Structure formats: structure tokens, C-alpha cells
Amino acid sequence: MQTVYSAQAMAFWILQLISLVGAVIALFHAVRQRSDAFPAVGKLTKPAWLGILGVATLLMIVGPGIIFLWVIGVVAVCVYLVDVRPKVDAIQRGPRW
């Protein structure tokens, strides 16, 4: 039984690490983007996304003890990476021929 518990704990630790790395990548990406790109694609402003991603990163750091906080942070980062990041990148790149 101890082996099963340690395997589950290891899997959860790996998920926490992956989500924290994703949060740092999302935050780094948001910092490097132009401020006018966010409203141009119909999303929140750059300072709003920086705040959301900063809080999400903090929730992931303190959240593993409180799973609900960790999940909120993961959802915020996933929304940025899946919805906002591709649109911001596309508008800054311009049309592709």
C-alpha cells in the first residue's frame, strides 16, 4: 500500500512542477508582449493579464496544500496559454503568406 501512495504522491508532484513551469512561461510571455496587442485581439489589458498570471503563479506555489487554489491557478494559466497567447502572437506577427 505504501508503494501506491508514493506513486500517487510522485505523480501529483510532477503535475505540480509542470503546472508551475507553465505558469512561469506564461508570465514571461506576457511580460515580453506589447501592451496594445492584448486589447487589439479583444482580451483584457496587459496589466490585467500580468496580475492574473502573477496571482496564479503564487497560488500554485502555496496551493498544493489547498488543492482548490492550485486548480484556480492552473485554469488561469491554461486560459492564457490556449486562448490569449496564440491570438497575441498572431496579431504581432502579421499576416502570413
C-alpha positions as CSV (number, residue, x, y, z in Angstrom):
1,M,0.0,0.0,0.0
2,Q,2.9,2.3,0.7
3,T,4.1,1.9,-2.9
4,V,0.8,3.0,-4.3
5,Y,0.7,6.1,-2.1
6,S,4.3,7.1,-3.0
7,A,3.5,6.6,-6.7
8,Q,0.4,8.9,-6.4
9,A,2.4,11.4,-4.5
10,M,5.1,11.4,-7.1
11,A,2.6,11.8,-10.0
12,F,1.0,14.7,-8.2
13,W,4.4,16.3,-7.5
14,I,5.2,16.0,-11.3
15,L,1.9,17.7,-12.2
16,Q,2.6,20.5,-9.7
17,L,6.0,21.0,-11.2
18,I,4.7,21.0,-14.8
19,S,1.9,23.5,-13.9
20,L,4.4,25.8,-12.2
21,V,6.7,25.8,-15.2
22,G,3.7,26.5,-17.4
23,A,2.8,29.5,-15.2
24,V,6.3,30.9,-15.3
25,I,6.4,30.5,-19.1
26,A,3.0,32.2,-19.4
27,L,4.1,35.1,-17.2
28,F,7.4,35.5,-19.1
29,H,5.5,35.5,-22.4
30,A,3.0,38.2,-21.1
31,V,5.8,40.4,-19.9
32,R,7.5,40.4,-23.3
33,Q,4.4,41.3,-25.3
34,R,3.4,44.8,-26.4
35,S,0.6,46.4,-24.4
36,D,-1.5,47.3,-27.4
37,A,-1.7,43.7,-28.6
38,F,-4.0,42.5,-25.9
39,P,-6.9,44.9,-26.5
40,A,-6.4,44.6,-30.2
41,V,-7.4,40.9,-30.0
42,G,-10.3,41.7,-27.7
43,K,-8.7,40.4,-24.5
44,L,-8.0,42.0,-21.1
45,T,-5.2,44.5,-20.9
46,K,-1.6,43.5,-20.4
47,P,-1.5,44.7,-16.7
48,A,-4.7,42.7,-16.0
49,W,-3.1,39.5,-17.5
50,L,0.1,40.1,-15.6
51,G,-1.8,40.4,-12.4
52,I,-3.9,37.2,-13.2
53,L,-0.8,35.2,-14.1
54,G,1.2,36.6,-11.1
55,V,-1.6,35.6,-8.7
56,A,-1.9,32.2,-10.5
57,T,1.8,31.6,-10.0
58,L,1.6,32.4,-6.3
59,L,-1.5,30.2,-5.9
60,M,0.5,27.3,-7.5
61,I,3.4,27.9,-5.1
62,V,1.2,27.9,-2.0
63,G,-1.7,26.0,-3.4
64,P,-0.6,22.3,-3.3
65,G,-1.7,22.3,0.3
66,I,-5.0,23.7,-0.7
67,I,-6.0,21.9,-3.9
68,F,-8.7,24.4,-4.8
69,L,-6.3,27.3,-5.0
70,W,-3.9,25.2,-7.1
71,V,-6.7,24.3,-9.6
72,I,-7.7,28.0,-9.9
73,G,-4.1,28.9,-10.8
74,V,-3.9,26.1,-13.3
75,V,-7.2,27.1,-15.0
76,A,-6.0,30.8,-15.3
77,V,-2.7,29.7,-16.9
78,C,-4.4,27.3,-19.3
79,V,-6.8,30.1,-20.4
80,Y,-3.8,32.3,-21.2
81,L,-1.8,29.7,-23.0
82,V,-4.6,28.3,-25.0
83,D,-6.7,31.4,-25.8
84,V,-4.8,34.6,-25.3
85,R,-1.2,33.7,-26.3
86,P,-1.9,32.4,-29.8
87,K,-4.0,35.5,-30.6
88,V,-1.5,37.9,-29.3
89,D,1.3,36.2,-31.1
90,A,-0.7,36.1,-34.4
91,I,-1.5,39.8,-34.3
92,Q,2.1,40.8,-33.6
93,R,3.4,38.6,-36.4
94,G,1.1,40.0,-39.0
95,P,-0.4,38.2,-42.0
96,R,1.4,35.1,-43.2
97,W,1.6,34.5,-46.9
